[in-house]
Amino acid sequence: MISGLTTIPARRGKAVRLQRGQSIEIINTHGEQVVDTWAFLDGHMVEFMSMEHTRATLLKLRPAAGDQLYTNKRRPILTLVEDSSPGIHDTLIAACDNERYGLLGCTEYHDNCTDNLHAALAELGVRAMETPSPFNLFMNIPWNAAGQLSFEAPVGHPGDRVQFRAELDCIVAMSACPQDILPINGSAGRPTEAHFRIIE
């Protein structure tokens, strides 16, 4: 059974509970929107999906369909079941925060993924003690042989979707990244909404 689509508003976040065995499909509705994604063990928020532990286990920088994503306790929490996008996602870059935008020249508060995460969790009545590094869906951070990184526009298409299956009872949180200075949400710098749905 597939429920209806839920909107992740542009520049905002959403969180949802998943029981073990349920799946979530995250949709890049307009094709150029990065969706920062986290997973926390429901009832024990100090265990969460960890990009550091996932990279060490998979021995690669970009998970692909069939790969499991691991917690900071080295347990699989999500499996990346399907990916209709070109598979260009990021596991290196921390969630943006207001301080990051200050470094980019902003002199006033800027919407950001860190605050979106905590606001989304608060809507479910839970709290995380820290902001783990997210799995940045659809984010294009290429690297070269010298180890240099760059922030580039996404390479996907409208309607690209990624599906995860919960391996533990968990809370999945998502942020439609508000970045409008660098081109990570497209060269026009216009963050948009994304969508998700739960698959029973």
N, C-alpha and C positions, 0 to 999 in steps of 0.2 A: 504494500500500500504506500502511495506517495501523497503526502499532504501538499497543500498549496504553497506558493512561493511567499517568503517573508522578505521584506525589504531591509537592507542595511543602508540607511540613508547616507547620502553623500556627506563626508566629513564626520560621520558618527559611527558608533559601534553597536553591536548586538551580541547577546550570549544566549545559549540554549543548553539544556541538559540532554545528554544522550545516555541511554542504557546500553550495556554491552550487547553487541550484535546489531544495534541500529546504525544507520548510515546517514551522513549529511552530504548534500551536494551544494557546492558553492559556485555561483555563476557570475562570470565576468560579463555582465549584461551588455555593456557598451564596448567592451573589448580592450579598454586601456586603463582599467581601474585596478590598482594594487589592493589586495585584501590581506592585511596582517592577520594571522590566525594563531590562536593559542589553544591549548587543551590542559585542563586541570583535573586531577582526580577528585571526583565529587565526594565531599565530606572530609577531604584531607588536602587542602589547597596548597600545602607545602610540597606536594609532588605534582610535577607538571611536565608537559612535553618540552624537551630540551634539545635545541639545535646542536649544542656541543656534543651531547651524548649520542645523538642520532648520527652525526657525521662520523664519530669515532667507530660506531657500529657498522654503518653502511660503507665506510671508506670512500665516500664521494660527497660532493658539495650539493648536488641536486637530487633529491629523492625522485623516483619514478614509479609508475604504476606497478603494484606488487610489493613495494617496499613498506616496511613498518617504521613508525616514528616512535622514538623511545623517550621515557621520562628521565628525570635526574636521578631516579633510582634504578635506571637501566631496565625498565619494563616496557614492553610495547603498549602504547595507549591508543594509537590510531594506525590503521593500515590505509595507505593510498591505493584505493581499489581501481579507479579509472581516472583518466586525464585526457580530455579531448583537445586541450591546448597544445602548443608546441613544446610544452614541458619546461619552459624557462621560468623558474621560480628561484627565490633567494633564501639561503639559510645563514647569511653572514651579517646582515645589517640589523642593528638594534632598532626597536620601535622609536619613531620620532617622538620628541617631547618638546615642551615649550623652550627649553634651553637650547635644543638643536636649532630651532628657528631663530633664536637670538644669535647664534653663530652664523646663520645665513643672512643676518641683517635686519630681522624683524625687531621693532622697538616696542611693540604691543603684544598682548597675548595672541597666540595662534592655536587654532584647533590642532590636536595631535593624537596619535594612536595610543600613547600611554594613558592619557586621560580618558580616551574612548574606552579602553579596556576596563578601567576601574569603574567607570560609569555604567557600563554594560553589566559587569558583575554585581554592582550594587542593585540593579533592577531585579536581580535574582535573589537578593538578600545575602550575598556572600562577599568575601573580601580576600584579596590576595596580598601577601606581605611584600611582594616584589613584582617587578615587571620582567618576566623572562623574555629572552630574545624570541621573536615570533618566526613562524614559517610564513614568509612574505610571498603569498601566491601572486603569480603573474608579474612579479617584479624582476626587471632585467638588469642584473649587475654583472656585466662581463669582467673577466680578468685576463691579463696577458702573462707571458712567460716570466716577466720581471715581478709578477705579483701585484701589479697595480690594478686598482678597481675603478670603475666608472659607473655613473648613474645614467641609464639610458631608458628610452621609451619602451613600453611593452611591445611584444612582437605577436600577440595573439589576435583574436577576432571576436566580434560581438557574439555572445552566447557560449563562449568557451566555458567548460565546467570541469571541476575537480570533485571526485567523490571519495569520502573517507568512511571507513567502518570503525566503530568504537570497539576496542579490545578490552576496555575497562569502563565502568560507569564513570562518566566524565562530564565536564562542562566545557563546551567549545565556545570561544569568544572570537569575534571577528570585528575588524575596523576597516571601513572604506577610507583608506589613507587620505588625509587632508593636504598632502604635499602639493603645493602649487607654485613652488619656486624652481625646483629641479624638475626635469622632464619625466619623472618616473610614472606619472599618470598621463603620459602623452605630451607631445611638444607644445600643445595649447595650454597646458597647466590648468586644466579644468577637472577637478575631482567629480566623480559621478556616483550615483547609487550602485550597489550590487545587490544580489539576491541569494537566498539559500532555501533549501527545503529538506525536510527530514524524510528518510525512506525507512519504513518499518521492516 
